[in-house]
Amino acid sequence: MELGIIGNCQYSALISPLGNVEWLCWPRFDSSFVFGGLIDKNRGGCFQISMEDNTRGVQSYVGNTNVLRTVFSSEHGSFEVIDFAPRFQQYNRYFKPKALFRIVRPISGKPRCRVQIDAKINYGEKSSKQILESNHIEFQGYDSPLRLTSNAPLTYIASHKSFVVDRSFYFALTQGQPLEADLKEVSIHFYEKTCEYWERWIKHSHLPNRFQEEVIRSALVLKLHQFEDTGAIIAATTTSIPEASGTERNWDYRYCWIRDAMFSLSALQRLTHFEELEKFLLYLHNLVEDSRQRDFFIQPVYGIDGNSSLVEVILDHLEGFQGNKPVRIGNQAYEHLQYDVYGEILLALSPIYLDHRFCKEKDMVPLGIVDNLIDQIERYLTAPDAGLWEFRGKAQVHTFTLLLNWAGLQIGEKIFANAGKTDKALRCSSLRRKISEYIDTMAWNNELETFTQAVGSRDLDASLLMMVNMGYLRKNDPRAHKLVDSIKEHLSHPSGLLHRYIASDDFGETHNAFLICSFWLVEALAHLDRREEAMELLEKLLTYKNHLGLYSEDVDPKTGALWGNFPQTYSHVGFINAVFTLFPHQGSLFLESEASHE
């Protein structure tokens, strides 16, 4: 998946080494694409700035930012394209317009570039009509004005004719408020301010001393996936990139899964970023309040605006990623029963009750909501559900669901104890013991000598590594090592990568490896003090990131090709947590030198 991501927490765009914007949805993450060549080369449109002969460029990020640089070279010379989505503080708030800036700057010689733009309407059903004005191209057919402002010859752009890059050219694609100010001045100013913002954000991060560069890139990816207006965190930027070729496992990930968001927030907190949590709390509070009308029933996934209906639709007119149909928008998972959400909400809420840095936020979410969530855990304590892998054709009492609600009850107990509500804390403790006894007796398979995916099941599941990572099983518990060894033995591909599970599901057998599972294994091995195994696997996993340090959801263990929606927050969360678990006391160069000296 040779793509780079840029964004500003309002939208994201994916750009290829050919200088093409392969994916851009406006006005927000879950809108129709303006450019969607990623899932249909013919109907997806394009916005390409490249050499006239379509030579591939070399991509890199500008320092510790989400600003992308692509250098194109030929025998005639070279030039660079700088791509960014403006984001910086202005008037005590974040400026994050629906605007994509592209700056073309000569480096050497007299290279020629070509600009092609074909903006699409309603997921590629038709192209927008282009009208050339004095200094911009207007694209018709949108709810709000869409225009490309540039100092490059508009006639050349409209006719796809190449021209010499003998000076800097500026391109501003905007939706809504048009750009009326001096194009060059605004482009340079926005570029500098955006770089400053991202560099400052990273400087305020707590980082390990090992794998810093990789952790920084993963952190920047996570940040881009929060829709700042509501606080929702999406699972990935794209829709319908299949988990594996020819499987029809093509899903729309541009929505907010409670589970994924909780894990993302946990990783961001490890990096000492809390602003994202504050924004997500507002989103979460609204979801919980809205659920009162349904007796506090919570869905596993919602729209980024809190919409509870995400009706799944197949777009038959699109060819799909590399010809893989169907292309789906919406996600049927909103109808699923996934009872681990209650424990995950408690885990997400925990800082405002247990971390003194959030003393003002306590008033945002009344303590009574914790009570309501505990009620739901008790109601569905051993009820079958679709599980975190969202099985569509079977319901089971999933061990992972039991585990997450066990963890949520542990948090609930601490919250109530901290608030002086002894009776409520005892209730949480009693329910937690009940879940533990149920897991130990019903989810343990004596014949296999390990925990299994669900009560009564013989299937192994990589998600059960979280029994170690969340502290349910400690390193001195023989069951912890048996579980990890069983998962390694039965779910590992010869490459060392882990499958989620190997049993057939609604769509047959699974073939590709799910990256976060391998990161979970690194983390579990580290918790069990099996550091050499953990480091060996982590080093291997680093070879599966793309040329810019980005991870997808899945990887073909035979070829190393990335599959699944991209970039995948789960995978980057897994990497961050694995590194911090392996190097828990790092963060000070002085302390590391002291340790080395000893």
C-alpha positions, 0 to 999 in steps of 0.5 A: 500500500504505497500511499502517504496520508495527510489530514487536519482532523477534519478530513484525510487524503491519501497520495501516491508516489505518482503524485495522485490524490488517490482518496479524499472524502469531503466535507468529512471522513464519511462523505462521498469521495471527490477523488477515489481512484483507490477503489476505481481507477476509471470512475474514481477521478484524480488530482495528479501532479507528476512528471510528464512521463509519469515517473514515480516520485520518492516520498517522505514526510517533512520532519515530525509532521503530517506534511508530505514531500514527493520528489520527482526526477528525470534527465531534465531535472527535478522538482518537489511537491509538498502536500498538506492539509492546513492545521494550526491554532488561530484565535484560540481555536484550531483552524482546519479548513476543507482545503488541500494545498499542493506546492510545486517547487523546482530543485534542479534543471528544467523539468516538466510537470503535468497536472490532471484533475477530475473531481467526482460526484456521489461516489464516482457516478459522474464527473464535475463540470469544470469552468475556467475563471480568471485564476481558478477552476470551478467545479460544479455539482456540489452542495458548497463551492469547490474550486482549484486556485492556482498560479499555474496556467489553467489552460494547461491544467484543463488540457492536461498539457505539461509545462516547465517548472521554472518557478514555484507553483501553488495549488489550493483546492477548497470547498466552501469558503473560497480562497480570495487572498494572495495565493503564494503568501497564504500557501507559504504561511499555512505551510509554515504554521502547519509544520510548526503545529505538528512539530510542537505536538510531537515535542509534547509527546512522551516517547521511548528511546527505542523506535522513536521515529516509528512511534512518532509516525504512529502517533501522528497517524492516530491523531489524524483519525479523530474527527475533532468537531465531535471527538469521534475516532474512526477506525481507518481512512478508507472503505472496502480495501479487502482483508485479502484478495477475492474474499469479499471481506470489504468493509467501510471503516470510516466510523467510530467503533467504541472498542477501537477508540478506547484502544487509540485513546489508551495509546495516546495517553501513553504518549501523554496526549489528553486533549483527544480524550477530552474531545472523545468524552463529549462524543461518548457522553452524548452517545450514552445520553442518547441511549437512555431512550433504548434502556442504555443499549449501546451499539458497537459502532456509530457515525462520527456525528453520533448517528446510530443508523449506518445502513450498509449499501453496495455500490455496484458501479465501482470496480473495487480495490484492484478489482475486488468487489463489492464496494460498501458504504455504511456498516452492518455492525451497527446492528450487532450485539457486542456486549464488550462495549460497556466495559470499554466505555468504563475504561475510556471514562476512567481518567476523569474519575481516577486521574486528578488532571481531569478534576474539572471533567468530572462534572461532564459525566455524572457518576450515575452513568457508571451505575447504568453501565454496570447494570448493562454488564450485569444484564448481559453478563453471560449473553452470547454476542457477535464478538470483536471480530463481528461474526455475522452468522453466529452468536457465542459467549465470547471470552474477549467480551467477558474479559473486557467487562471484567476489566470494566468492573475493575475500573468501576470498583475503583471509581466507586471506592474513590467516590466513597460509594462502598456498596457500589464498589462491593457490587462491582467486586462481586460481579467481577469475581463472578465473571472470573469464575465463569471464565476460568471454568467455562472458557478453559478447555481441559483437553487443549489446556488453554482458553478458547474463543468462546464458551464451549468452543475449541477454536483459538483466538489471538484476541485472548492475548489480551488476557495477559496484556490486561492483567487477567493472567500474570506472568507467574500463572502457568495458564498465561504461558500455556495460552501464549504458546498455544496461540503461537503454535496454532495461529502462527503462519510460518512467517511468524505472523499471527492469524486472528483465528483459523476456523471458517467464518461467514466468508470461509477461511481467513488467509491473511494475518491481522497485524494487531494480533502480532503486536498483541503477541509482542506485548504478551511476551514482554509481560511474561519476561520473554523479551528475546522472543518479543524483540525478534517478532517486533523487528519482523513486524517493522518490515511490514510497514510501508515506505512511509512507516504506515501500517494497514489492517492485514498483511499477506504473510506469503508476499508481505503485501498490505491489505485491509483498510488503510492506515489502520489505527488498530495496527498503529495502536498495537505497535505503540503499546508493544514498544512501551511494554518492552521499554516501560521505563524509557523516556529519559536519555539520562536514565538510560545512560545510567542503566547502561553504565550499571 
